[in-house]
Amino acid sequence: MVTAYIALGGNVGDVRSAFASGLRMLQEHGIAVVRISSIHQTEALVLPGSPPGPDFLNAVAEVQTDLSALELLDILLLIEQKHGRVRDKRWAPRTLDLDILLYGDEVINHPRLTIPHPAMHERLFVLIPLRELVPDYFFDPHSD
């Protein structure tokens, strides 16, 4: 059994319901949802020349699974698709976004998946809820 952390995000429709539905679907695939962080609201990134989108809701779920990281990724993509997610533009508004942040203590560099998530350290909307669940994961070199 592997403990993994999955980022949840969305800014289209009833995002809280999409989170709940997505978590239920994980459980239907035999993935145990252990804990979920609080939900945080953040402004959407705006690409030059694009109108601002609605704010995002973000959270992180701790899950346990016997699936490989790629099998877990395939289930996340299926759940996104069942919630109407279309991957046509980067940073586009979305109904449900599910990203694997950490998969045990593995480092994975596969054409379809990089673990730890390569942009995780740049995204406070991921780091803040992740820290709620795994405060010891983070090292602050400036602390005593």
Helices and strands as residue ranges (DSSP letters): E 2-10, H 15-28, E 32-36, E 40-42, E 56-65, H 69-82, E 97-103, E 108-110, E 113-115, G 120-122, H 124-133, G 135-137
